[in-house]
Amino acid sequence: MTTKVEQILVDGQIIMIPTPESWNHLLQQVIYDELPLFLPNTEHLVRALVDFVLVNKANFRLGLYRVKHITKSWLVVPLFKFSHKWQRVQIEHVTCSFCGWQGAIANPTEPTLYFGLDNEQELTNQAAKLPRVDCPACRQYLPRFPFGQKCILEKRSEY
């Protein structure tokens, strides 16, 4: 099987997005374009993120990218489809402080998502201006920043 990968530009950076079908093949090969997909200490995280995006592939993808100062493996970034473009997000599990609802959210405001980009502070500030979504059960603020419709997921994964 050949690995099918789409190359897109997100925040001025080239991100490789394997098709959902290609991820299974990549995880068996572990190497893509002469670099490992993960290191031993990040394998569980990458595999959990792949599982997460495969279950939620209508709205999420997992991208691969390289940075100059990390040359031993690919870095991965979850992407959420928002307003016809892909937005970097961090998948987080939260509990509502008001009603106890628990679920996964897509948080675009985590500063580490933008480390190494020329305009990282500007991108972090722009992410903070995205529309925030409240708890689906009680409509109060969640302790972290979920945004966009369909970014709150009640199905918990291993991630």
N, C-alpha and C positions, 0 to 999 in steps of 0.2 A: 504494500500500500504506500502510495506517495503522500507526504504530508502537505495538506493544503493550508496555506497561510495567506491572510490578507495583510497588506502593509498599509497602515494609516498614520496620519499625523494627529497627535493629541498634544495640545499645549506646546506646539513647536517641536515635538519629539517624535521620532519614528517608533511606532509600536507595531509589533508583529502579533496578529490575532489568528491563532490556529482555529480551524473550524471545530465545532463540537466533536465531530467524528474523528478528527485528527488527534485530539488530546489522548484518546485511548492508545493510539499508535505511539505517540510521543512518550507517554509514560512507560511503555514497554521498552523503547529504545533508550530513553533517559538522556540522549545526546541530540541536540539540534544545532545544525550549522557549526559543528566542532566545539560546542560548549555544552556542559551539563545543564539540565533544566533546574537542578537544585544541588545543594551541598548536603552532606549527611544531616546536619542540624536543621535544615529547612525542608527536608523531604516531606515530613508530615504536614506542614503548613501548605505546601504547594499542592499535594494530593488532595487535601481537604478543600482548598479553593477550587480545584478542578471539579471535584464532586459538586460543590455548591453551584458553580456556573452551569454545569451540565443539567442540574435539576431546575435551574432558573434561566435557561437559555433564551427565553423570550425577551428578557430585559438585561441580561448580563453577559459579558465575555471576560475571558482572562487573557491579558496581553503579556507579551514578553518584550523586554527591552534591555539594552546594554548601556552602561555608563563607563566613562574612562577610568575612574578610580576603582571599579570592581571588575576584575577581568577573569575571575575563576568560574563564574556561572552567569546565566541569565537572571534577571530580576523579573518578578511577576507583578502585575497590577490588575486588580479587578476594575472593570469598566461597566458603567451603567448607562443605558440608552436614555437620553434626556433631550427633548426638543430637537430631535433629528441629529444629535451628535453624541459622541461618547465622552462621558465624564469619569475621571479617576475617582474611585471611592475606596474606602476601607470598610470591610464587612465586620460588623461588631454585634455582639449579643448584649442586649440591654434589658433591664427590668424597670418598668414604670414606677416611679416613686409614689404615685398617687393610688393606683389600683392594683399594682403587682403584675400587670401584663408582661410577658416575656417573649422576645422574638429577636430576629436579626434585622439590622438596619444597614443602609448604605450611607456612609458618612463621607462627604466630599471635603470636609474642613480639616482633616488630619494633616498637619504641616509636612510630615514625612513623605506624603504622596508627591510632593513637589520638590524635594531636595535634589539639588544638582541642576535644576533648570535655571536658565538665565533670569527669569522673572518670578522666582518661587514665592516671594512675599505678595506680589500682585495677584498671582494665581490663587493663593490661599485666601486673600481678601475677596476676590471674585467669588470663590466657592461659598464664603460666608454670606453672600448676598442671594444665593439660590433659595427658592421657596422651601421653607421648613414644613415638615409634615408632623402632625401631633400623634399621640398614642391612638391606635385604632379602637381601643376599648373605651377610654374615658375622655379623649380629645384634649388632654393636658400635655404640656411639654414633656418630652422624654429627656433623660439626662444627657444624651449626646445628640448630634445633629443629623436626623434623617431628612432627606429631601426627595421631592418628586413623587408622582404617583407610582405605585407598585414597588417602592424601594423598601417597604416594611414587609417582612416575611415571617410568618408565624412558625413555619416548619424549621426546626433546628437541625443543623447538620453537625458533623463532628468538629467543624471549624469553630 
